[in-house]
């Protein structure tokens, strides 16, 4: 995707090459940020911080002239997104363990009848919104394992957690994502004029 000249320019901290790489990879990186973050503001913060960290790590790979820049940045970018979310300690740990309750909120029962929503037919905006509503620990493992195809073992290493914890969070994420999608579809249907 990127030429040897672009790679060489990146190693020399060339701002024009950095801009070219950023603009080329922006759609993909922006999509990753939206999936891993809780809202658009956080996604923008992640995008800037993670891309700069990726460039720094890329420049440490100077000796590797056969490096695939796009692949390296994409893989490193995902790790940087995870690290960014984990660095927000108050959000990551508190929301992973404490659940706000409200009398108006409906709690879902595992054995309650529900309509299975085919994710392939759901609107992308609904899926992203539903992903963003997951607590960080569930959002991270779902993205790593289901969307980005990391093994549970690799995801556990990235998250610095045990495989059992990762498996548990993945199951919770799948269940809660399904319920979030159902809830968001219902709310959109209720908002539409008759």
VOGU-3710 file (C-alpha; in Angstrom, 3 decimals, decimal comma):
1> xxxxxxxxxx> 0,000/0,000/0,000  2,790/2,423/0,893  5,993/2,726/-1,080  9,517/2,229/0,213  9,981/5,997/-0,090  7,038/6,604/2,226  8,459/4,142/4,741  11,848/5,825/4,562  10,229/9,251/5,005  8,311/7,991/8,073
11> xxxxxxxxxx> 11,555/6,806/9,636  12,892/10,351/9,131  9,862/11,934/10,874  8,629/13,516/7,624  5,351/15,344/8,403  4,089/15,074/4,809  4,526/11,287/4,845  2,824/11,094/8,245  -0,099/13,114/6,895  -0,346/10,884/3,818
21> xxxxxxxxxx> -0,402/7,735/5,944  -2,957/9,260/8,332  -5,290/10,345/5,522  -5,019/6,965/3,804  -5,703/4,966/6,962  -8,187/7,406/8,534  -11,414/5,591/7,532  -10,199/2,276/8,971  -8,656/3,803/12,113  -11,723/5,962/12,723
31> xxxxxxxxxx> -13,948/2,885/12,555  -11,730/1,090/15,058  -11,904/4,084/17,422  -15,695/4,228/17,257  -15,958/0,545/18,148  -13,541/0,734/21,063  -14,712/4,029/22,573  -17,824/4,959/24,506  -18,653/8,042/22,399  -17,393/10,273/19,582
41> xxxxxxxxxx> -15,409/12,590/21,873  -13,454/9,675/23,313  -13,003/8,225/19,800  -11,353/11,465/18,654  -9,023/11,445/21,668  -8,080/7,836/21,004  -7,478/8,488/17,307  -4,945/11,235/17,938  -3,133/9,588/20,831  -3,051/6,090/19,331
51> xxxxxxxxxx> -1,881/7,228/15,884  0,992/9,227/17,392  2,021/6,229/19,506  1,856/3,990/16,421  4,161/6,328/14,517  6,594/6,282/17,421  6,567/2,460/17,531  6,894/2,321/13,732  9,982/4,504/13,874  11,499/2,007/16,313
61> xxxxxxxxxx> 11,168/-0,630/13,538  13,758/1,146/11,343  15,758/-2,017/10,726  12,781/-3,770/9,135  12,724/-2,514/5,529  10,131/-5,140/4,480  7,617/-3,820/6,991  4,007/-3,531/5,826  3,174/-0,072/7,188  -0,612/-0,377/6,964
71> xxxxxxxxxx> -0,697/-3,797/8,643  1,748/-2,749/11,366  -0,159/0,454/12,159  -3,539/-1,295/12,169  -2,415/-4,025/14,596  -0,516/-1,590/16,802  -3,442/0,852/16,679  -5,804/-1,728/18,177  -3,371/-2,350/21,036  -3,033/1,413/21,567
81> xxxxxxxxxx> -6,839/1,764/21,695  -7,044/-0,925/24,364  -4,238/0,710/26,351  -5,956/4,099/26,093  -9,243/2,724/27,477  -7,404/0,843/30,231  -5,517/4,028/31,157  -8,811/5,676/32,094  -8,721/3,758/35,354  -11,837/5,254/36,891
91> xxxxxxxxxx> -13,935/4,415/33,833  -12,452/0,991/33,127  -12,480/-0,502/36,595  -15,511/1,202/38,114  -17,835/0,600/35,186  -16,613/-2,968/34,937  -17,640/-3,741/38,490  -20,385/-1,291/39,473  -23,722/-1,119/37,712  -25,988/1,881/37,999
101> xxxxxxxxxx> -29,570/1,012/38,795  -32,723/2,884/38,085  -36,361/2,022/38,596  -37,118/2,952/34,993  -34,442/0,655/33,560  -35,520/-2,805/32,567  -33,259/-5,579/33,738  -32,927/-8,461/31,339  -33,332/-12,052/32,329  -31,326/-14,723/30,520
111> xxxxxxxxxx> -34,458/-16,849/30,196  -36,751/-14,062/29,049  -38,260/-14,426/25,582  -36,432/-12,227/23,154  -36,402/-11,699/19,454  -33,085/-12,711/17,992  -31,647/-9,804/16,042  -29,516/-10,714/13,053  -26,499/-8,416/13,350  -25,975/-8,627/9,581
121> xxxxxxxxxx> -29,328/-6,950/8,951  -29,088/-4,360/11,748  -28,178/-0,779/10,947  -24,444/-0,013/11,454  -25,268/3,022/13,604  -27,351/0,848/15,925  -24,554/-1,717/16,222  -21,927/0,948/16,992  -24,233/2,630/19,522  -24,954/-0,751/21,131
131> xxxxxxxxxx> -21,233/-1,573/21,304  -20,502/1,804/22,878  -23,096/1,101/25,579  -21,181/-1,948/26,805  -18,959/-1,498/29,839  -15,300/-1,140/28,789  -14,165/-4,638/29,779  -16,930/-6,190/27,660  -16,482/-3,731/24,784  -12,742/-4,408/24,601
141> xxxxxxxxxx> -12,948/-8,204/24,589  -15,828/-8,258/22,106  -13,898/-6,061/19,690  -10,633/-7,930/20,140  -12,046/-11,439/19,812  -15,148/-11,164/17,637  -14,384/-8,198/15,373  -10,574/-8,181/15,211  -10,156/-11,993/15,412  -7,677/-12,214/18,268
151> xxxxxxxxxx> -7,604/-15,560/20,047  -8,813/-15,577/23,644  -5,247/-16,210/24,771  -3,887/-13,219/22,795  -6,769/-11,011/23,946  -6,084/-12,014/27,560  -2,434/-10,984/27,150  -3,391/-7,621/25,635  -5,949/-6,995/28,389  -3,589/-8,312/31,081
161> xxxxxxxxxx> -6,305/-10,599/32,401  -6,812/-14,321/32,840  -8,443/-16,331/30,067  -11,325/-17,184/32,409  -12,023/-13,496/33,009  -11,845/-12,806/29,293  -14,250/-15,670/28,512  -16,676/-14,459/31,167  -16,586/-10,880/29,850  -17,044/-12,139/26,289
171> xxxxxxxxxx> -20,208/-14,035/27,214  -21,556/-11,019/29,091  -20,670/-8,811/26,122  -22,537/-11,042/23,662  -25,621/-11,124/25,858  -25,588/-7,392/26,630  -24,892/-6,445/23,012  -27,916/-8,452/21,888  -30,091/-6,712/24,476  -28,656/-3,281/23,594
181> xxxxxxxxxx> -29,397/-3,846/19,911  -32,972/-4,913/20,719  -33,439/-1,888/22,991  -32,012/0,540/20,408  -34,148/-0,890/17,598  -37,256/-0,590/19,774  -36,428/3,002/20,713  -35,959/3,945/17,042  -39,272/2,303/16,125  -41,020/4,195/18,949
191> xxxx> -39,545/7,525/17,760  -40,758/7,127/14,176  -43,921/9,077/13,336  -47,014/7,063/12,535
//
